[in-house]
């Protein structure tokens, strides 16, 4: 099943013809817009592998951008989709989660406790930037440490401690 968002309305379509159309929305030639709710629904109905396979690269890139900024809805969509990814897409998702620690650490830590398929703090609580400058590394760790230290949810105490230990070790 494919769900398309057109001017705020959702349209659901099924069948092989829709999948073969590279997930373009067959309503007035408008391209499908993948929202967090649509991604999570796709994972629930079709599974993470199928949803990931049909998610266009441009929409995947947008998911990464929004998740990197710490948007909770996009982070949850990313977490639900993660088990269906590998290679470069998985690496991009891990980088987005790592980046989001700086702006929405509570959501990232919560996802780590909820989604067992996500990498653990020893992999995510570090600067995942490719070929970073020394100043970018310092800035990342300063921001991430400050943000994670501010998380005060007692349910996240254990994962927070593991994340802080990794951030301090990698700093």
N, C-alpha and C positions, 0 to 999 in steps of 0.2 A: 504494500500500500504506500502511496505517496501523498503527502499532505502539502498543499501549496498555500501560501499566504498571499492574497491579492488585495491590496488596499485595506488591510486589517481583517479581512474575512478568510476563513480557512476552508479549503476545498480538499476532499479526499478522493483519490483515484486509485484503482487497483488494476492488476493484470500486467502481463508481460509487455504490452505495447507501451505502457507508461514507463516501465523500467528501461526499455530499449531507447526511449527518447532522451536519455541522459538526464533524467529528472527535470526536464523543462516543464513548466506548468502549462498544461494544455488549455488554458483559458486566455483567449485573446493574445496568445504568443508571449505572455509575460513569464519571465524566468522565475523559478521557484526561489523563495526566500526562506532559508532555514533559520528558525528561531530556536532558542534553547528548548522550548516546549516541544517543538517538532522533532528535534534530535532525540530528546528523551522518550517521546512517544515512539519514534522509529526503533529505538533500542528495545523498548518494552515489547513492541509488536513483532519486529523482524530480527532482533538481536543486534549486538554491537558490530559484528563483522559485516553483516549486510548493510547496515546503516552507514558504516564507515566507507564501504565500497562504493556506495552511491552518492556520498557527500562530495560535491564538486570541490576542486582544490581552492577556488576563490572563496567559497563559503567556509572551508576548513581554515583558511588563512584568517578570515574574519573571526571565527571562533577563537583562534589563538590570540589574536589582538585583544579581543574583549576579555578573555580569561586572564591574559597577562596583566591587564589593568586592575584585576581583582573583582570584576563583576561577578556577584554570587551566582546568578542564573547561568551565566556562561561557564563558570567553574563547575557547577553541578552537571551541566550538559557534557562538558569535557570528561568529567569523572565517569559518567555513565557510558561514554563512547570509548574510553581508554582500553577496555579489554579486547576490543575489536581491531586494535591497531598494532602495527609493528614498524620497525625501521625508522625512517625519517619522520613519519607522522607521530610515532610514540615519542621520539626525541623532542619534537616540537611541543608536544603536550607537557612533557616533563619540564621543559624550559619555561613554559607558560605558568605552570604551578609554582616553580621556583621564583619566578618574577613576582607572582601575586603575593608571595609571603611579605613583600614590602608594603603592600597596600591593604590586603585583606587576610592577615595571617589566621584569624579565627576560622574563617571559612575553609582555608586550605587545611589547617590542622583537623578540623571537623571531618572533612572529606577523607583524610588519611585514616581516621578511625572508622569511617562508615564503609568505604570502598576498599576491600581487601586486595583488589587487583592493582591498586595504585602502588607505585614504588614507595618505599618507606623513607623516613627522614634522613637516613644515612645517604640516600641518593638525591632527595629533593631539596634538602636544606643546605644548599650550597649554590654558589654562582655558576649557572649553567651556560653562561654566555660563551660563544665561540671566539677565541682569540681576543679576550678583553684587555683593555689597557689597565695599568696598575691603579689609576684613579677610579676607573669604573668598578674594579674589584673592591677597593676600599669603600666606595660609596654604597655598593650593594650590601656588603656585610654590615656597615653602619646602620643602614635603613632597615635591613631584615632583622638584625638583632634588636633594635629599638622596637620594632613593630611586634615581634614575637614575644619579647619580654612583657609587653603591655597586655597580652591576652590573659584574662583573669577567670575564664570559665573552668571551674574545678573538674569538669568532665574531660577536659583536654590536658590536664596537668601532666600526665605521663608522656603523651606525644609531644607536648611543648618542651619538656625537659630533654627528650631525645633530640629534638630539632635544635634547641639552643646549644646542646653539647656539640652537635655536628657543625653548626655555624661558628662556634668558638674554635673548634679544632681546625676548620678550613680557613679561618680568617688569617 
